[in-house]
Amino acid sequence: MLAWSLKLTDHDYQMAEDLVQDTFVQFLLSRPDLAAIDNLDAYLYIMLRYTRLSQARRASQKLANHLSLVQYYSLELGLRAVDLRADPRVQDELRA
């Protein structure tokens, strides 16, 4: 599984180890019926791929949340630097 994980993580060893561990935890929590699984290697590989996809999605969501926080912080600094009463354009932009 580690070899597969290394391929999925572009040979990032630490990320590959984390991926295998996360997949193992998911496997234990889901408690699949092993007798119903025809090809255990294929099953584990698909679980590994789905876990990697889930990690990538979470990472992109964190990035999106971080960017919105940065944008908010920049807006706050920009508004502090401008005298809102003296510049009617800023008031118009805020209304829009």
Secondary structure, DSSP 8 states (H G I E B T S, - for coil): -HHHHHHHTTT-HHHHHHHHHHHHHHHHHH---GGG-S-HHHHHHHHHHHHHHHHHHHHHHHHHHHHHHHHHHHHHHHHHHS-TTT-HHHHHHHH-
